[in-house]
Amino acid sequence: MLAPTTRIAFSMVENPGVYALLLGSGLSRAASIPTGWDITLDLVRRLAAAEGAEGRRDWREWHIDRFGTEPSYSVLLDTLSVTPAERRSILHHYIEPTTEDLDHGRRTPTKAHQAIARLVKAGFVRVVVTTNFDRLLEQALSAMGVEPVVVRSADDLRGASPLAHSRCFILKVHGDYLDNRILNTEEELAGYPAEFDRLLDRIVDEYGLIVSGWSGDWDPALRAAIKRAPSRRYPMWWATRGEPSTAAKELIAARSGALVTVEDADSFFHNLADAVTTLESARLPDPDTMELLVATTKRNLASSERRIELADGFAAEVDRLLERITGPEFPVQVPPPTNEAVLDRWRAMEGLAEPLARMLALAGRWGDGSDLKIAQDAVQTIAAARADSGSTALIALASYPAYLCTLTYSLGLAKAERWSHLRTWLETEITSEFRKPQKLVNRMFMQAWTDMRGEMWKLWPDLEERLTPWADHLVAAVVPWTRDLGMAAGTAVTNYHLVELLGGLVALADHDTDELSSRTQAMWVPHGQTMWLRESRENLFETVGLIRNKEALLAAGFCRGSAMHWDASIKALEVLAAKVSW
């Protein structure tokens, strides 16, 4: 039998973003922030001291002797305070760290908080529901560079980004310790605002749950939300240090959940995050294998006598790639996928494409011309491997490796100043079973990836508001692959910008000089960051090498080999840049 942590990790890797965390006060115990019961006993101790009772070892027993009842967190707070503001003040000193606390590492994010932040940053967790008042999770996320959407009240919820558009959404159902609207008496916890109930209904219905540090005893409104959920789309895992409470057992039974016995929250989430990282790495090419492919490609390119081995190496890598992307690991005949599922598939395709894309970049940089046919065959084969039916987005992603290979081979050709081969490459006609022949530049270049809509690039984290999200992602994630070409980071980006512009010139070659010269409105061409960079167009075009290489580019057939067409094309790019940057 697999260990529960391994089963959860496997499910999270295969279904990134579909598990929500439900966290209680047990999560922060290791940070020296007391649980509700700890606070209850301390309030009893302070109450006893006020009445002159000292030296007792069992404050629960003193409370029973004095009042004839079990001590109750809710009753004590209700007795000792009148308003939520007073209750907040009572709780404040249990949560806010003092200078001494900070010096000794108390009341700061624990290993559990940090591990959760890792899972969020990697995209495996997007939604957290917590009964905790503290801000330790928010601090851990901020340290990881993730700024969550935090909802502490119905007012917060009205102005918050929707779940689907949030990288991380934290719902603090009891409020925040710095907010007077906290909920913590029995009467207050009996029911949530209607807006919270609707959101909880959606979370429990649409997400799996991983519960940790929550007993289920003190929160009737939260228990009710879990019980009334209509579906069981994804499982519920309940992590506990010992025997779960009666309320917890009822919830586990109601949701057909599974019990996970853990040593503590720190070890549970730390081990879970490590297992997820290991399983996710196993889905991607082995770095050692990838580097071996790169080294072998370099060796084969260095000798004209090894051209057969070179061609065989590319053919084997294309076959390996196709076997993965068209196999059962990546089905397309599935229910409409969520944005998170599309992004997960996208990431997987990028990882699978990296070895071949890097090999083609090398071939472009150091090839002798015979590599052009190898690159054309590779991209044509991958682009044609489309499923007949299924999810449109997932079918489109099967051609993403061909899109990446189009770019990296172009980058290698540009670095080598193989201008004629670069133009021929971008003009290569590519077909598939379902499409008429199209030039590569109009099918697999920049936002002209005809299989995938341009706005879909905004699914990637932090690209929602970008003008050219496709280019921004490629610069961040793919251009670094060209380190194999012997370029520093800045030079690699400049080379990329040159390829952007050269692709635009190839696309404009479909229009004659008169048409380009007479047009006053912007003409669409595939483009990227160069259309909105703030430098003057003239300086930018010079900086990236476009103007400097004008004569060589014309001799290679760019702009139909015509200086007049060149001038008209440059003007068209400037008009488009003015429109895009505006």
C-alpha positions as CSV (number, residue, x, y, z in Angstrom):
1,M,0.0,0.0,0.0
2,L,1.2,3.5,-0.8
3,A,1.7,5.9,2.1
4,P,-1.1,8.5,2.3
5,T,1.3,11.4,1.7
6,T,2.5,9.7,-1.5
7,R,-1.1,9.2,-2.7
8,I,-2.0,12.8,-2.0
9,A,1.2,14.1,-3.7
10,F,0.5,12.0,-6.8
11,S,-3.1,13.3,-7.0
12,M,-1.9,16.9,-6.6
13,V,0.7,16.5,-9.4
14,E,-1.9,15.0,-11.7
15,N,-4.6,17.5,-10.7
16,P,-2.7,20.8,-9.9
17,G,-4.8,23.5,-8.3
18,V,-7.9,21.3,-7.6
19,Y,-7.1,20.8,-3.9
20,A,-8.0,23.5,-1.4
21,L,-6.5,23.5,2.1
22,L,-8.6,23.8,5.2
23,L,-6.3,24.9,8.0
24,G,-6.9,25.3,11.7
25,S,-5.0,26.5,14.7
26,G,-2.9,23.3,15.0
27,L,-1.0,24.5,12.0
28,S,0.5,27.4,14.0
29,R,1.1,25.5,17.2
30,A,4.8,25.1,16.3
31,A,5.1,28.9,16.0
32,S,4.1,29.2,19.7
33,I,0.7,30.6,18.8
34,P,-1.8,28.9,21.1
35,T,-4.8,26.9,20.0
36,G,-8.3,27.8,21.1
37,W,-8.0,25.3,24.0
38,D,-4.6,26.8,25.0
39,I,-6.1,30.2,25.1
40,T,-9.1,28.9,27.1
41,L,-6.9,27.5,29.8
42,D,-4.8,30.7,30.0
43,L,-8.0,32.8,30.3
44,V,-9.1,30.5,33.2
45,R,-5.7,31.0,34.8
46,R,-5.9,34.7,34.5
47,L,-9.5,34.7,35.8
48,A,-8.4,32.5,38.8
49,A,-5.6,34.9,39.5
50,A,-8.0,37.8,39.6
51,E,-10.0,35.9,42.2
52,G,-7.0,35.2,44.3
53,A,-6.6,31.5,43.3
54,E,-2.9,30.6,42.8
55,G,-0.7,27.5,42.6
56,R,-3.2,25.2,40.9
57,R,-1.8,22.7,38.4
58,D,-5.1,22.0,36.6
59,W,-7.0,25.1,35.7
60,R,-9.7,23.1,34.0
61,E,-10.4,21.4,37.3
62,W,-10.4,24.8,39.1
63,H,-13.0,26.1,36.6
64,I,-15.3,23.1,37.2
65,D,-14.9,23.5,41.0
66,R,-15.6,27.3,40.8
67,F,-18.4,27.4,38.2
68,G,-19.7,23.8,38.0
69,T,-19.0,23.6,34.2
70,E,-16.3,22.8,31.7
71,P,-14.4,25.8,30.7
72,S,-15.6,27.1,27.3
73,Y,-13.5,29.3,25.0
74,S,-16.7,31.0,23.7
75,V,-18.3,31.5,27.1
76,L,-15.1,32.9,28.6
77,L,-14.6,35.4,25.8
78,D,-18.3,36.4,26.0
79,T,-18.0,36.9,29.8
80,L,-14.7,38.8,29.7
81,S,-15.7,41.1,26.8
82,V,-18.8,42.8,25.4
83,T,-17.8,43.8,21.9
84,P,-15.8,42.2,19.0
85,A,-13.2,45.0,19.5
86,E,-12.7,43.9,23.1
87,R,-12.4,40.3,22.1
88,R,-9.8,41.3,19.4
89,S,-7.8,43.1,22.0
90,I,-7.8,40.0,24.3
91,L,-6.6,37.8,21.5
92,H,-4.0,40.3,20.1
93,H,-1.3,39.5,22.6
94,Y,-1.6,35.8,22.0
95,I,-0.7,36.3,18.3
96,E,1.3,39.5,17.8
97,P,5.0,38.6,18.3
98,T,7.1,40.6,20.7
99,T,10.7,41.6,20.2
100,E,11.7,38.6,22.4
101,D,9.5,36.3,20.3
102,L,11.2,37.4,17.1
103,D,14.7,37.1,18.6
104,H,13.9,33.4,19.5
105,G,12.1,32.6,16.3
106,R,8.6,32.4,17.8
107,R,5.3,33.5,16.2
108,T,7.0,33.4,12.8
109,P,6.1,31.1,9.8
110,T,6.8,27.5,10.5
111,K,8.0,24.7,8.2
112,A,4.4,24.0,7.5
113,H,3.6,27.5,6.4
114,Q,6.8,27.6,4.2
115,A,6.0,24.2,2.6
116,I,2.4,25.4,1.8
117,A,4.0,28.5,0.2
118,R,6.1,26.3,-2.0
119,L,3.0,24.4,-3.1
120,V,1.2,27.6,-3.9
121,K,4.2,29.1,-5.8
122,A,4.4,26.0,-7.9
123,G,0.7,26.2,-8.8
124,F,-0.4,23.0,-6.9
125,V,-2.5,24.9,-4.3
126,R,-4.6,28.0,-5.1
127,V,-7.3,28.1,-2.5
128,V,-6.8,28.1,1.3
129,V,-9.7,28.2,3.9
130,T,-8.5,28.9,7.4
131,T,-10.0,29.5,10.8
132,N,-6.8,31.1,12.0
133,F,-6.5,34.8,12.9
134,D,-2.8,35.0,12.5
135,R,-0.9,36.1,9.3
136,L,1.9,33.5,9.3
137,L,0.7,32.0,6.0
138,E,0.5,35.4,4.3
139,Q,4.1,36.1,5.5
140,A,5.4,32.8,4.2
141,L,3.8,33.5,0.8
142,S,5.2,37.0,0.6
143,A,8.7,35.6,1.3
144,M,8.2,33.3,-1.7
145,G,7.2,36.3,-3.9
146,V,3.4,35.4,-3.9
147,E,0.9,38.1,-2.8
148,P,-2.4,36.3,-2.1
149,V,-5.9,37.6,-2.3
150,V,-7.0,37.6,1.3
151,V,-10.7,37.7,2.3
152,R,-11.4,38.4,5.9
153,S,-15.0,39.7,5.7
154,A,-17.9,40.0,3.3
155,D,-16.6,43.5,2.4
156,D,-13.3,42.0,1.3
157,L,-15.1,39.4,-0.7
158,R,-17.1,41.9,-2.7
159,G,-13.9,43.6,-3.9
160,A,-11.7,40.4,-4.4
161,S,-10.6,38.8,-7.6
162,P,-12.6,35.7,-8.5
163,L,-11.2,32.3,-7.5
164,A,-10.4,31.4,-11.2
165,H,-8.2,34.5,-11.6
166,S,-6.3,34.3,-8.3
167,R,-2.9,32.8,-8.0
168,C,-3.7,32.3,-4.3
169,F,-7.0,32.9,-2.6
170,I,-7.1,32.8,1.2
171,L,-10.5,32.8,2.9
172,K,-10.2,33.6,6.7
173,V,-13.6,32.5,7.8
174,H,-13.1,33.8,11.4
175,G,-11.5,37.0,10.3
176,D,-8.1,38.5,11.1
177,Y,-6.6,39.3,14.5
178,L,-6.1,43.0,13.5
179,D,-9.7,43.3,12.4
180,N,-12.5,44.0,14.9
181,R,-14.9,41.9,12.9
182,I,-13.4,38.6,14.1
183,L,-15.8,35.7,14.8
184,N,-15.0,33.5,17.8
185,T,-18.0,33.1,20.1
186,E,-20.5,30.3,19.7
187,E,-23.2,32.7,18.7
188,E,-20.9,34.3,16.1
189,L,-19.7,31.0,14.7
190,A,-23.2,29.6,14.3
191,G,-23.6,31.1,10.9
192,Y,-21.5,33.0,8.3
193,P,-22.5,35.9,6.0
194,A,-24.4,34.7,3.1
195,E,-21.5,35.6,0.8
196,F,-19.2,33.3,2.7
197,D,-21.7,30.5,2.6
198,R,-22.0,30.7,-1.2
199,L,-18.2,30.8,-1.6
200,L,-17.7,27.8,0.7
201,D,-20.4,25.9,-1.1
202,R,-18.5,26.4,-4.3
203,I,-15.1,25.5,-2.8
204,V,-16.3,22.3,-1.1
205,D,-18.2,21.3,-4.3
206,E,-15.5,22.0,-6.8
207,Y,-12.3,21.3,-4.9
208,G,-10.7,18.4,-3.0
209,L,-9.9,19.2,0.6
210,I,-6.8,18.7,2.6
211,V,-7.6,19.4,6.3
212,S,-4.9,20.0,8.8
213,G,-4.8,21.5,12.3
214,W,-8.6,21.7,12.6
215,S,-10.7,19.7,15.1
216,G,-14.1,20.6,13.6
217,D,-15.4,21.1,17.2
218,W,-16.0,24.9,17.3
219,D,-17.3,25.8,13.9
220,P,-20.9,24.8,13.2
221,A,-21.2,27.0,10.2
222,L,-18.0,25.5,8.6
223,R,-19.2,22.0,9.4
224,A,-22.5,22.7,7.8
225,A,-20.8,23.9,4.6
226,I,-18.8,20.7,4.3
227,K,-21.8,18.5,5.0
228,R,-24.2,20.1,2.5
229,A,-21.8,19.9,-0.5
230,P,-23.6,17.9,-3.2
231,S,-20.7,16.3,-5.1
232,R,-17.6,14.2,-4.4
233,R,-15.5,15.3,-7.4
234,Y,-12.3,15.1,-5.5
235,P,-11.4,13.4,-2.2
236,M,-11.0,14.8,1.3
237,W,-7.9,14.0,3.3
238,W,-7.9,14.7,7.0
239,A,-4.5,15.0,8.7
240,T,-4.6,14.5,12.4
241,R,-2.0,13.7,15.1
242,G,-4.2,11.4,17.0
243,E,-7.8,10.2,17.3
244,P,-10.0,12.7,15.5
245,S,-12.8,14.3,17.4
246,T,-16.4,13.1,17.1
247,A,-17.3,16.1,14.9
248,A,-14.3,15.3,12.6
249,K,-15.3,11.7,12.3
250,E,-18.8,12.8,11.2
251,L,-17.4,15.1,8.5
252,I,-15.0,12.4,7.3
253,A,-17.8,10.0,7.0
254,A,-20.1,12.5,5.3
255,R,-17.5,13.3,2.6
256,S,-16.2,9.7,2.3
257,G,-12.8,11.2,3.4
258,A,-9.6,9.5,4.3
259,L,-7.8,9.8,7.6
260,V,-4.0,10.6,7.5
261,T,-2.2,10.1,10.8
262,V,0.7,12.6,11.1
263,E,3.4,13.5,13.6
264,D,2.7,17.2,13.2
265,A,1.7,19.8,10.6
266,D,5.3,20.7,10.0
267,S,6.4,17.2,9.0
268,F,3.2,16.5,7.0
269,F,3.4,19.6,4.8
270,H,7.2,19.4,4.4
271,N,7.0,15.8,3.3
272,L,4.1,16.5,1.0
273,A,5.8,19.4,-0.7
274,D,9.0,17.3,-1.2
275,A,6.9,14.4,-2.6
276,V,5.1,16.7,-5.0
277,T,8.4,18.2,-6.2
278,T,9.9,14.8,-6.7
279,L,6.9,13.5,-8.7
280,E,6.7,16.6,-10.8
281,S,10.4,16.3,-11.6
282,A,9.8,12.7,-12.7
283,R,7.4,13.9,-15.4
284,L,10.1,16.1,-17.0
285,P,13.2,14.9,-18.9
286,D,16.0,13.8,-16.7
287,P,18.5,16.8,-16.6
288,D,21.4,14.4,-17.1
289,T,19.7,12.8,-20.1
290,M,19.0,16.2,-21.5
291,E,22.6,17.4,-21.1
292,L,23.8,14.2,-22.7
293,L,21.5,14.9,-25.8
294,V,22.9,18.4,-26.0
295,A,26.5,17.2,-25.7
296,T,25.9,14.5,-28.3
297,T,24.3,17.0,-30.7
298,K,27.3,19.3,-30.4
299,R,29.7,16.5,-31.1
300,N,27.8,15.4,-34.2
301,L,27.6,18.9,-35.5
302,A,31.4,19.3,-35.1
303,S,32.2,16.7,-37.7
304,S,30.8,16.4,-41.2
305,E,31.4,12.6,-40.9
306,R,28.7,12.4,-38.2
307,R,25.8,13.7,-40.2
308,I,24.0,10.3,-40.1
309,E,24.3,10.1,-36.4
310,L,23.0,13.7,-36.2
311,A,19.9,12.9,-38.3
312,D,19.3,9.7,-36.3
313,G,19.6,11.6,-33.0
314,F,16.9,14.1,-34.1
315,A,14.6,11.4,-35.4
316,A,14.9,9.5,-32.2
317,E,14.1,12.6,-30.1
318,V,11.1,13.4,-32.3
319,D,9.8,9.9,-31.9
320,R,10.3,10.0,-28.1
321,L,8.5,13.3,-27.9
322,L,5.5,12.2,-30.1
323,E,5.2,9.0,-28.1
324,R,4.7,11.1,-24.9
325,I,2.5,13.9,-26.2
326,T,0.1,11.6,-28.1
327,G,0.0,8.8,-25.5
328,P,-2.4,8.1,-22.6
329,E,-0.4,10.4,-20.3
330,F,-2.0,13.4,-22.1
331,P,-5.6,12.6,-23.0
332,V,-7.6,15.2,-25.0
333,Q,-11.1,13.6,-25.0
334,V,-11.9,14.8,-21.5
335,P,-14.5,17.1,-19.9
336,P,-13.8,20.8,-20.6
337,P,-10.6,21.5,-18.6
338,T,-10.2,24.2,-16.1
339,N,-7.7,27.0,-16.7
340,E,-5.5,25.4,-14.1
341,A,-5.6,22.1,-16.0
342,V,-4.7,23.8,-19.3
343,L,-1.8,25.6,-17.7
344,D,-0.6,22.4,-16.1
345,R,-0.6,20.6,-19.5
346,W,1.1,23.7,-21.0
347,R,3.9,23.4,-18.5
348,A,4.3,19.7,-19.1
349,M,4.5,20.2,-22.9
350,E,7.2,22.9,-22.4
351,G,9.3,20.6,-20.3
352,L,9.0,17.7,-22.8
353,A,9.9,20.0,-25.7
354,E,13.1,21.4,-24.1
355,P,15.5,18.7,-25.3
356,L,14.5,18.9,-28.9
357,A,14.2,22.6,-28.9
358,R,17.8,23.0,-27.5
359,M,19.1,20.5,-30.0
360,L,17.6,22.5,-32.9
361,A,19.0,25.8,-31.5
362,L,22.5,24.1,-31.7
363,A,21.8,22.9,-35.2
364,G,20.8,26.4,-36.3
365,R,24.0,27.9,-34.7
366,W,26.6,25.4,-36.0
367,G,24.8,23.5,-38.8
368,D,26.1,23.5,-42.4
369,G,22.7,23.6,-44.2
370,S,21.8,20.0,-44.1
371,D,20.2,20.7,-40.7
372,L,17.4,22.8,-42.3
373,K,15.7,19.7,-43.7
374,I,16.0,18.0,-40.3
375,A,14.3,21.0,-38.6
376,Q,11.6,21.2,-41.2
377,D,10.8,17.5,-40.9
378,A,10.7,17.7,-37.1
379,V,8.3,20.6,-36.9
380,Q,6.1,19.3,-39.7
381,T,5.8,15.9,-38.0
382,I,5.0,17.3,-34.6
383,A,2.5,19.9,-36.0
384,A,0.6,17.1,-37.9
385,A,0.2,14.9,-34.8
386,R,-3.2,16.3,-33.9
387,A,-6.1,14.3,-32.3
388,D,-9.3,14.1,-34.3
389,S,-11.5,15.3,-31.5
390,G,-11.5,16.4,-27.9
391,S,-10.7,19.5,-25.9
392,T,-9.7,22.3,-28.3
393,A,-7.2,23.8,-25.9
394,L,-5.6,20.4,-25.1
395,I,-5.4,19.5,-28.8
396,A,-3.7,22.8,-29.5
397,L,-1.1,22.3,-26.8
398,A,0.1,19.2,-28.6
399,S,1.7,21.5,-31.2
400,Y,3.4,23.7,-28.6
401,P,6.7,21.8,-28.9
402,A,6.6,22.6,-32.6
403,Y,6.1,26.3,-31.8
404,L,9.0,26.3,-29.4
405,C,11.3,24.5,-31.9
406,T,10.4,27.1,-34.5
407,L,11.7,29.8,-32.2
408,T,14.8,28.1,-30.9
409,Y,16.0,27.0,-34.4
410,S,15.4,30.6,-35.5
411,L,17.5,31.9,-32.6
412,G,20.4,29.6,-33.6
413,L,20.2,30.7,-37.2
414,A,20.2,34.4,-36.2
415,K,23.2,33.9,-33.9
416,A,25.1,32.3,-36.8
417,E,24.0,35.0,-39.2
418,R,22.7,32.3,-41.5
419,W,20.2,34.9,-43.0
420,S,19.3,33.0,-46.1
421,H,18.5,29.8,-44.1
422,L,16.5,31.8,-41.6
423,R,14.3,33.4,-44.2
424,T,13.8,30.0,-45.9
425,W,13.0,28.5,-42.5
426,L,10.3,31.1,-41.6
427,E,8.8,30.8,-45.1
428,T,8.6,27.0,-44.8
429,E,5.1,25.8,-45.7
430,I,3.7,23.7,-42.9
431,T,0.6,21.6,-43.2
432,S,-1.5,19.4,-41.0
433,E,-4.4,17.1,-41.6
434,F,-6.9,19.8,-40.9
435,R,-5.3,22.9,-42.3
436,K,-4.2,24.4,-45.6
437,P,-0.5,25.0,-46.0
438,Q,0.7,28.1,-44.2
439,K,4.1,29.7,-43.9
440,L,5.8,28.9,-40.6
441,V,5.9,32.6,-39.7
442,N,2.1,32.8,-40.0
443,R,1.4,29.5,-38.1
444,M,4.0,29.0,-35.4
445,F,5.6,32.4,-34.7
446,M,4.9,34.8,-31.8
447,Q,1.2,35.2,-31.4
448,A,0.6,33.6,-34.8
449,W,0.3,30.2,-33.2
450,T,-2.9,29.5,-35.0
451,D,-3.7,26.5,-32.8
452,M,-3.9,28.6,-29.6
453,R,-5.7,31.9,-29.1
454,G,-3.3,34.7,-28.2
455,E,-5.2,35.7,-25.0
456,M,-4.6,32.2,-23.6
457,W,-1.1,33.2,-22.8
458,K,-2.5,35.3,-20.0
459,L,-3.2,32.1,-18.1
460,W,0.5,32.1,-17.1
461,P,1.1,33.7,-13.6
462,D,1.8,37.4,-13.6
463,L,1.0,37.8,-17.4
464,E,-2.6,38.8,-17.1
465,E,-2.0,42.5,-17.8
466,R,0.9,42.2,-20.3
467,L,0.7,43.6,-23.8
468,T,2.6,40.7,-25.3
469,P,2.3,37.8,-22.8
470,W,3.6,35.3,-25.4
471,A,6.9,37.2,-25.8
472,D,7.3,37.9,-22.1
473,H,6.9,34.2,-21.3
474,L,9.3,33.2,-24.1
475,V,11.9,35.6,-22.9
476,A,11.7,34.4,-19.3
477,A,11.4,30.7,-20.0
478,V,12.7,29.7,-23.4
479,V,15.4,32.3,-24.3
480,P,17.6,31.0,-21.4
481,W,17.8,27.6,-23.3
482,T,20.1,29.4,-25.8
483,R,22.9,29.4,-23.3
484,D,24.1,26.4,-25.3
485,L,24.9,28.9,-28.1
486,G,27.5,30.7,-26.0
487,M,25.5,33.9,-25.4
488,A,25.3,35.9,-22.2
489,A,21.8,36.7,-20.9
490,G,21.7,40.2,-22.4
491,T,23.0,39.1,-25.7
492,A,20.5,36.3,-25.9
493,V,17.6,38.7,-25.4
494,T,18.9,41.0,-28.0
495,N,19.2,38.1,-30.4
496,Y,15.6,37.2,-29.6
497,H,14.4,40.7,-30.4
498,L,16.2,40.6,-33.7
499,V,14.4,37.4,-34.6
500,E,11.1,39.0,-33.6
501,L,11.7,41.8,-36.2
502,L,13.0,39.5,-38.9
503,G,9.8,37.4,-38.5
504,G,7.9,40.6,-39.1
505,L,9.8,41.3,-42.3
506,V,9.2,37.8,-43.6
507,A,5.5,38.2,-43.0
508,L,5.4,41.6,-44.7
509,A,7.0,40.1,-47.8
510,D,3.6,38.8,-48.7
511,H,2.6,42.4,-49.5
512,D,4.0,44.4,-52.4
513,T,5.9,47.7,-51.9
514,D,3.0,49.9,-53.1
515,E,0.6,48.3,-50.7
516,L,2.9,48.8,-47.8
517,S,3.8,52.4,-48.8
518,S,0.3,53.6,-49.3
519,R,-1.2,52.0,-46.1
520,T,-1.8,54.5,-43.3
521,Q,-3.3,52.1,-40.8
522,A,-1.3,49.5,-38.8
523,M,-0.8,46.2,-40.6
524,W,-0.8,43.1,-38.5
525,V,2.3,41.0,-38.4
526,P,3.5,38.5,-35.8
527,H,5.3,40.5,-33.2
528,G,6.6,40.6,-29.6
529,Q,8.3,42.9,-27.1
530,T,10.0,45.1,-29.7
531,M,6.6,46.7,-30.6
532,W,6.3,48.4,-27.2
533,L,9.9,48.8,-25.9
534,R,10.3,52.5,-25.0
535,E,13.5,53.2,-27.0
536,S,13.0,55.1,-30.3
537,R,12.4,52.7,-33.1
538,E,15.5,53.8,-35.0
539,N,17.8,53.2,-32.0
540,L,16.1,49.9,-31.2
541,F,16.4,48.6,-34.7
542,E,20.0,49.6,-34.7
543,T,20.7,48.1,-31.3
544,V,19.4,44.7,-32.1
545,G,21.3,44.6,-35.4
546,L,18.5,45.0,-37.9
547,I,19.9,48.2,-39.6
548,R,23.5,47.0,-39.3
549,N,22.7,43.8,-41.2
550,K,20.5,45.5,-43.8
551,E,22.7,44.7,-46.9
552,A,23.3,41.1,-45.8
553,L,19.6,40.6,-45.1
554,L,18.6,42.0,-48.5
555,A,21.2,39.8,-50.2
556,A,19.6,36.8,-48.4
557,G,16.2,37.7,-49.9
558,F,14.5,39.5,-47.0
559,C,12.0,42.1,-48.2
560,R,12.1,40.5,-51.6
561,G,15.7,41.7,-51.9
562,S,14.4,45.3,-52.5
563,A,15.6,48.4,-50.7
564,M,12.3,50.0,-51.4
565,H,10.4,47.1,-49.9
566,W,12.8,47.3,-46.9
567,D,12.0,50.9,-46.3
568,A,8.2,50.3,-46.7
569,S,8.4,47.3,-44.3
570,I,10.4,49.3,-41.7
571,K,7.7,52.0,-41.9
572,A,5.0,49.3,-41.4
573,L,6.7,48.0,-38.3
574,E,7.0,51.5,-36.9
575,V,3.3,52.2,-37.5
576,L,2.4,48.9,-35.8
577,A,4.7,49.7,-32.9
578,A,3.1,53.1,-32.4
579,K,-0.3,51.4,-32.3
580,V,0.7,48.6,-29.9
581,S,2.6,50.8,-27.5
582,W,-0.2,53.3,-27.4
